[in-house]
Amino acid sequence: MEFVGSHILSVDQFDRSDIEQIFAVADDMQPYAHRTRITRVLQGAILSNMFFESSTRTRVSFGCAFNLLGGEVRETTEIKSSAIAKGESLHDMARVLSGYSDVIVMRHPAEGSVKEFAEASRVPVINGGDGSNEHPTQALLDLYTIRKELEDRGDAIDGLRIAVVGDLRYGRAVHSLLKLLALFDNISVNLVSPPDLTAPLDSVRDLENKGHRVETFQNLEDGVNHVDILYVTRTQEERFPSQEEADRYRGLFRINQTIYTEHCEPNTVIMHPLPRDSRAAAQELDDDLNANPNLAIFRQTDNGVLIRMALFSLILDVADGVHDHAQPVTWFTARRTPRTLG
């Protein structure tokens, strides 16, 4: 695809070469994301971060990525604090905000809302999640994490064995990730979920039509055997018709160190798009996994900044200029030096 000036609304926009280009630029962003070098390639540019649904990681990650490229960030974090609460249409809001911004990131609880907004925008729009539909940048950072974790052991995405566990019906990150995996070769996918929370049929058929192996499981222990990646997602209770119905699935598939030791391969990587539910009755990833070196959930979140920096650089056509006039950082190492408490 042509990245410059484009909206990023769905992973359907990408082919494999696009993914490889994004990942190559993300690799180049590491010294800036790690704050060992400074770039001001987007100095004077403005990001409008429009989050009309609760978010911490995604919103802050986008803002951090833009700031690290030298740009400025403006935010709205709730519908009630925006003109939408006064009846303003997405069309009108897009026309207004695109006059104030160079790029817009939007999250909205309604499926298709970001696409509708983008159609009226005069600047590029990135989908930060639209209802239970898609979350393209989460899927990109997940796939980037998978690549990095596998490379550390000399493997590649082609030939991947992955178990995807939890709420596969409403989990938008899962929907986007499955679409991206279909672009690669010889993927084996175990879909582990309750019968009423299975993955959308179009995602499953897309994988099967491209020659990948897909198996469905309702038993957690059987589904997590013999995989390279264990990708777990929480019950998306905010998308259920009622809290009572969501509570039926709370804590149903719970992975702890005992289950991991008994049913997973010793080097299976554990991933989660976060937030994980830390309530005692709901935990899908137990706290006793925190010391497991294969728990990659925080490496995932770090990778989110790299991917979003890459997308901003490509969309705003500054990827080739990031390193120009870059400066070393001297304060960061001292700030991050571990201190002994006592």
Stockholm file with secondary structure:
# STOCKHOLM 1.0

chainA/1-342         MEFVGSHILSVDQFDRSDIEQIFAVADDMQPYAHRTRITRVLQGAILSNMFFESSTRTRVSFGCAFNLLGGEVRETTEIKSSAIAKGESLHDMARVLSGYSDVIVMRHPAEGSVKEFAEASRVPVINGGDGSNEHPTQALLDLYTIRKELEDRGDAIDGLRIAVVGDLRYGRAVHSLLKLLALFDNISVNLVSPPDLTAPLDSVRDLENKGHRVETFQNLEDGVNHVDILYVTRTQEERFPSQEEADRYRGLFRINQTIYTEHCEPNTVIMHPLPRDSRAAAQELDDDLNANPNLAIFRQTDNGVLIRMALFSLILDVADGVHDHAQPVTWFTARRTPRTLG
#=GR chainA/1-342 SS CCCTTCCBCCGGGCCHHHHHHHHHHHHHTHHHHTTSEECCTTTTCEEEEEECSCCSHHHHHHHHHHHHTTCEEEEECCGGGSGGGGTCCHHHHHHHHTTTCSEEEEEESSTTHHHHHHHHCSSCEEEEEETTTBCHHHHHHHHHHHHHHHHTTTCCSTTCEEEEEECTTTCHHHHHHHHHHTTSSSCEEEEECCGGGCCCHHHHHHHHHTTCEEEEESCHHHHTTTCSEEEEECCCGGGSSCHHHHHTTTTSSCBCHHHHHHHSCTTCEEECCSCCCCSTTTCSBCGGGTTCTTBCHHHHHHHHHHHHHHHHHHHTTCGGGTTTTCEECSHHHHHTSCCCCC
#=GC SS_cons         CCCTTCCBCCGGGCCHHHHHHHHHHHHHTHHHHTTSEECCTTTTCEEEEEECSCCSHHHHHHHHHHHHTTCEEEEECCGGGSGGGGTCCHHHHHHHHTTTCSEEEEEESSTTHHHHHHHHCSSCEEEEEETTTBCHHHHHHHHHHHHHHHHTTTCCSTTCEEEEEECTTTCHHHHHHHHHHTTSSSCEEEEECCGGGCCCHHHHHHHHHTTCEEEEESCHHHHTTTCSEEEEECCCGGGSSCHHHHHTTTTSSCBCHHHHHHHSCTTCEEECCSCCCCSTTTCSBCGGGTTCTTBCHHHHHHHHHHHHHHHHHHHTTCGGGTTTTCEECSHHHHHTSCCCCC
//
